[in-house]
Amino acid sequence: SRTPEKRRTPTDPGCVHHIAFSVSRVTFLQAVARLDERGIKHSDVKDRGFMDSIYFEDPLGLLIELASYRFEPPAGFTHADVLMEAHRLRVARGDYNIAEVHLADAIQALVERSRATLSDDRAAKNPY
């Protein structure tokens, strides 16, 4: 049977520092509440700009990360596609990190490049 070791996990090349799981927003919020209910110590929610993360240890001391993206990619695209476009926008604007405005603009740009339109332009119109 395995027993926990009280030493910190090494961070040398080839060592596993932590395991990360991407979870839905609902699962993420439930996990935070359930960790609290069970008295399991955790990092509190970490704001990553484009996602939220929480860290805690399993019973043997392995660090676990639950991560929840703050956006859903448009149909036909991945989270990586949106993040790459958001990164390009962030760099072009000279901003320090990816923020929600970069995500929204990235999603809009991806959709505009990939979807045809019958309109002369995509600007907002007066519906009346």
Helices and strands as residue ranges (DSSP letters): E 18-22, H 25-37, E 46-47, E 51-57, E 63-69, H 79-93, H 100-114
